[in-house]
């Protein structure tokens, strides 16, 4: 049957656990790792629309912005300007590959700490930048921080959370990202009104605040039971599991973690093993989900919202205010996913969000096409501009409760321990690579594809929605170490999963019931 929906996966175990204050607090603090990514996403687009910043570092763009006869689609087209934004994501891609080893060998929390530390140094370079070189060095250091944090935080949250609330807790990472975006847009709104160069320096320099938060958080957080077992601290791992589950009756789950760890130790080369057929579902999902997430077009809105709104005819102050509104809506709608993902499941949110994004993108492209045409020299009235902003908010809402949080949740929860760090590194690397491409090419694509750019992203939304419908089984309430049963029951992926990967757990269950 097409779709592969599995409402009840046979043989999946139900562990004993309670929602304890400790697991809530640790996951709340752990989610701080998303703040640095979100703050950068929100701050860079606002800064690149500030006239003093452009006049200081990108004078050619500043002249075009002041030219009343400039093609609206091409007003901000500059490879150097996009390099300022996108260089971070190349660094994040590279660092995420190294981060997988650090996460596995030293634990999730120290990878988070290192991410915060490098992000802190990068914020200092950007805040005190005197030339393009300092800006780019700062961006690269920020990228290293994002790579480490994005590699470790989703895995940390998935391993600490109880199975039936894993989606909600993991989505805390996306909530932190969006909260960082909202804070950044609010800061940009006020710093843009400051005279001289002080405004953009404050915006870039305040990135040190979320960096300090994640460093302090990493120092006080405990490590996950999975990571403790992986590094040989078996007794400490059991105590931690009892603490976060709120019960001493954790023998069944603890034994599953031990078994997974023993199996993972047999895997000497996780980067090689993830290419084996038995891990084909995880490999495909950790490649395609982040690929599709970026081709929703969301980062066009996130990176360049102020620039985009200026292109639509808003003034500098109004464009930053509009970007702030869309950020607040995205934050509020992310909470919809937090409260529904473990009730309705991942697939429902993916599919509904995809349809909502598709309709709004087509409408946005059509309105911009009618008003600006191909030449990009038309005018747009206030009512039409507000209508486009409303459509963008509808689009952002659809992303916020679907591809935004689920793009991080699903890849982090589907992989067995022996390939988990490698799979998450692939997830982050693919995400950062296509984030880089979108950031680097968007202004040029807008200049050449014009309003057709929105139809371009809408086309990919159709493809990704069909992909989810056909290829992703439901994973809600399934313990991470039991995920092979989900893949085995799927109409397509089942043929890749060897019987022993599932039957071993069934035999153990039968033995315990005798």
N, C-alpha and C positions, 0 to 999 in steps of 0.2 A: 504493500500500500504506500503510495507516495506520501511524503511528509515525514515519516518516521516518528510520529508522535507516540510517546510512551507515557501513559498516565500512571501506570503502576508497573514498576520494574520487578520481575520475579526475583525473590531471594535476597533483596536488599535488606540489611539489618537495621534495626532501630536501637540506638545506644541510649543509655541512661544519662540524662543531663538536665540541668536547670540553668536558667538565665541568671548568672551571678553578677554582682556589682563589679567583680574583678575583670571578667571578660568584657563587660561593657566599657569600663574605663580604659583598659588596654587597647581595645579596638578604636575607641574614640581618639586616644592619643596617637595611636599608630596611623590613623587616617590623616594626621597632620602632614604626612609626606606629600599629600596632594596639593597642599597650599603653595609650595614653591612652583610647581608646574602651572597651577592656575594663576598665580600672581604674574608670572612671566607672560602667559597667554594674554592676560588683560592689559598689562602695562605697555607692551611693545607697540600694539596698534595705536594706543592713545598718544604715546610719545612721538611716533612717526607722523602724526598729524599736527604737532605743535610747531608753530612757525619759528620760534627761536632755535629749536633743535634742528629743523631742516636748514635754516639759514646758516647755522654753525657748521654742520657736517655734510649736508646735501644741497648746496646752493642751486644746482641745476633744477632739482625738483621744486625748490622754493620759487624759482622764477616761473616755472610752468604753472604752478598753483596760482600765481598772481596774474597770469595771462588770461584775460577774460575770453579770448577767442580760442583757447585750447580745447581740443576734443575732450569732452567730459570723461569718456572711457579711458583716455590715455594720460590724464592729468598727473597721476602719481607713478607712471611707468618708469622704473629705474632699477637696473640690476643691482646696483650698489645698495640701494635702500632695502630691497628684498633680501640681500645677503646679510644685512644687519639682523633681520628677523630670523632668517632660516639657518644661519650658521650654528645656532644653538642646537638644532635638531640633528645635524650631522655629528656633533660632539656627543649628544645623547645616544645616538645609534651606536657609536664606537664604544662608549663607556658601558653600555648595557651588556655588551659581550663579556667584558672583564668583570662586571658586577655579578654575573651568574656564578663565577668561581668563588668570589668573596662571600656571596650569600650562602653558598653551600658549605664552605670550609669554616668560616668564622661566625655564621649565623645571620639571620635577617636584620637584626637591630643594628649591627655594625656597618652593614651596607647602607642602611638609612642614615646613620651618623655621618658617614663619609660623603653621602650625597648632600647633606645639609652644610657640611664644612666647605666643600668646593663651591657650592652655590653662594655661600657667604663671601668668599674671596672674590667671586665673579661680580657680586653686587658692588663691592668696593671699587673695582676697576671701572665699572660703568658709571657709578656716581661721580667719580673724579676724572672721568675721561677728558683728555685734552685733544685727542685726534682719533681718526678712524681706527688706527691700530689698537688703541686701548679699548675702544668699543668692542671690536671683534674678539680680542683676547678675553674680555669680560664675558661676552656671549658664549664663548667656547667653554669657559669655566662653569658658567651657569648650566650649559648643556651637560657637562659631566655630572653635575649634581642631580639634574632631572633624570638622567639615565640610571643612576644608582637608586634613586628613590622609586622610580616607576617600576624597576625590576623587583624590588624587595617588598614594597608596601602591599600590593595586592596579594602576594603569596602569604605574607604575614597575617593579613586579615582573614583569608580563606582558611588558614590552618588553625587560627585561634577560635573562630566562630563555631557555635554548634551547628550541625548540618541543616536543621530546619530554619535557621536564621542567617545562614551564610550569605545569602544574597543581600539581605538588608545591611549587614555589617560591612560587607565588601563594598557596597555602594556608598559607604561613608567616604571612601577614597574619591569618588566622583563628586560627592557633596563638597569635600574640601577643595577640589579643583575649581568648582564653580564659585564657591565662596571666595577663593583667591582672586578669581576673575572679577567678581563684583567689587571687592575691596579695591582692586587695582583701578577699575573704571571710576570709582568714586574719588580716589586720590587724584587720578588724571584730571577729573572735572575741575577740581579746585586748584591744582598746581598749574593747569593751563592758563589760569587767569593771573598768575604771578608775572611780574615784569622781569625781563632779562632771561638769563640762563638758569636761574635758580629752580624754576618749576620742574623742568625735565630731569634735573639732577636729583631732586628730592624723590621723584617718581621711581627712577632707576635705583637710587641708593637705598630706598626703603625695602628693597628685596631682601635685605639682611635680616629683617624681622621674622618672616616665615622660616628663614634658614636657621636662625637661633632656636625657634620653636621646635623644629624637627630634631636638631641636635640635642636639646634638653630632653625631648620626648624619648629619643633613642637611648639615652643614658639611663632613664628610669624604667623603661619597659623591660619585662621579662622576655625571654626567648620562647619560641613555640615548642610544644612537646615534640613535634616532628623534627625540628632542627636539633634539639637536644639529643634525641635518639640517634640521629644521623651522625652526630659528633661524639657519640659514646657515653653520654651522660644519662644512662638509662633510669637510675633511681630518681634523679632530679626531674626527668621527663614525666614519670608517673605521678610524682607529687604535683607538678604543674598541671597535669591533666585533671587530677582530682580537684585542684583548686579552681580551675576555670569551668569545670563541669558541675561543681557544687555537690559532688557525691563521691564516696569512696568506691562505689561499684562501677569501676571503669575498666575492669579486666578485659572485657571483650574488645572494646575500642583500643585499649592499650596493646593488646596482642596483635590486632590488625596493623597498628603503627609499627610494632616490632617486625612483623612479617614483611611489611612494605620496605622497611629499612634494610632488612637482610637481603631482600631481593635487589634493592638499589645498590648494595655493596658489590653485587655480582657484575654490575654494569660499570666497567672501568672507563668507558668512553661515552658519556651521555650524548655528546654531539654526534657521534657515529650511530649510536643505538636508536636515536629518535628517527633515523631514516629507515629503520626496519619496518616491514609491513604491519606488525602488530601495533605500532604506534602511528599508523597512517591517519586515523581520525584526528588525533591530537595535533599532528604536524600540519594537516590541512587547515584545521580551525585556527591554530595560532598564527598562521600566515594570512588567511583570508579575512578573518574577523577584523584585525587591525587595518588591513588594506581597505576593506569596505568602509570602516569607520571614518577614515580620512576622506574617502570619496563620497561621503554624504554631502560634503561641502561645508561642514560646520566651521572648520577653521578659517574659511573665507570670512565668515561672520565674526569669529572670535579675534583673529589677528587684525583684520582690517575694517572692523565695524565703523570706527570714526571716519576712516578714509572713504569707505563705501557710502556712508551717509553724506559726506561732503560731496561726493560724486553725484548723489541724488539731489543736491541743491541745498542741503542744510548748511548753516554756518558752523564755524568751528565749535562754538559753545554748544549749539543745539545738537551737533553730531555726537559729541561726547555724552550729552544727556541721554540721547537715544540709545547709545551703546550701553549706558548704565541701566536703562530700563530693560533692555533685552537680557542683560546679565542677571538682573534680579528675577526676571521671569524664568530664566533657565535654572536658577538656584531653587526657586519654589517648586518647579516641576520635577526636579531631580528627587525631591522628597516623595513624589508620587511613586517613583520606582522603589524607593526604600521601603515603603509601606505595602507595596503590592507584589513585588517580585517573588516573594516566597509564598504568596497566596495564589496568584494566577499563573506564575511560572515565567520563564525567560522567553519562550516562544511567542506567547500572546503579546508581550510588550514589544518585542522585536517587530512583529508583523504589523501591529497597529501603528507603531511609531513610523515605520517605513511608509505606510499608506498616507499618513498625515504629512510627512515631509515631502512626498512626491507631489501631492496636490498643491501644497503651498509654493513649492519651487516653480512649478509650471505657471502658477498665477503671477509670481514675482517676475519671472522672465517675460511673460506676456505684457505686463503693465510697463516694465522698463522699455521693452521693445516699442510699444505704442508711443510712449512719451519721448524717447530719445532717438528712436529709429536706428539705422545703421551708421549714420554720420555722427551721432552722439552730440548733436548741437541743439537739441530741443530744450524746452523748459518743462518743469513739472510744478503743478500747483500744490498748495499746502494740503488740500484734502487728499489728493492723489499720493503725495509723499507720506502722509499719515497712514493711508491705506497700505502702502508698501511696508511701512514699519510694523503695522499690525500683522501682515502676512509673515514677515520675518519672525515676529514673536510666536506665531502659530507653528512655524517651522522649528524654531528653537525649542519650543515646548515638546514637540514630537521627538526630537533628538534627546532631550533631557531625561525622558523616562524610558528610552529604549537604547539606541546605539551608544549614547554617552556612557552611562554606568555599566551596561552589559558588555560593552566592548572590552572592559577591564575585568569584569567578573567572570565571564564564561571561560576565557583562556586560562585564568588562574586556578580554576576549580576542576578542570577536566583531566589533568595529567597525573599519572602515578609518580611517586616520590623519586624514582630512579631517573626520570627525565624532567622533573618539574622545573628545576633551575634553568636548564637549557631551553625548555619550552617557553618559559616566561621571558628569557632573554630574546628569543626569536620574536615573541609577541611585541616586546618593547622596540626591538630593532626595526621590524616592519612598520610599526606605528610611527616611529621617528623618521624613517626614510621617506614615507609618503607624506608625513607632516612637512618635512623639508621640501619635497617637490611641490606641494600645494603652496607653501609659503613663498618659495622662490619663483614660481611660475604664475601665480594668480594675477598680479598686476599686469603682466605681459599678456596673459590669456584674456583678461578683461579688455585690454586695449584692442586685441585682434578678434576675439570671438564675440565681444560686446554682450548684448543681452542673451545670446545663445549659450553663454557660459552656464547659466542656471539650468538650461535644458540638458547640458552636458552632465551636470551632477544628477539631475533627475533620472537620466538614463541609467546611471549606476545604482541609484536607489531601487529601480525596478529589478535589476539583476540581483542585488544583495537580498532583497525581500524574497525573491524566488529561491535563492540559495538557502536561506534560513528555513523556509517552508519545507524544502526537500531534504536538507542534509543535517540539520541540527535537532537531535532528540531533546526531550525535556530533562533537565538535570536538577530541578528543585527538590529539596529534602533528601538528596542522595549523598551519603558520606563520601568524601573524596576518595578514600581507599576502596570504595565499592563501585567506582564509576565504570569499570570494565563491563559490568552487567548491563549498563545503559547502552553502551556501544554494541555489545553482543546482541541485544534485542532489536537493534536498528535494522531496517530493511536493506540498507546498503553497506554500512560499516561492519555489520556482523560477520561478514566473511573474512575480515582482516584480523579478528580477535580469536586467538587459539582457545580451544575448549578448556585447557588447563588453567588459563588466566581467570576463568569463572568457576570451574568445577572445584578448584582447590578450596575456595571459600565455601562452596556448598557442602563439601565433605566435612570441613571443620564444623559447620553449623549442625550437620547431622550428628557428628560425634558428640557435640556438646548437649544435644537434645536427648541422647540415649541415657 
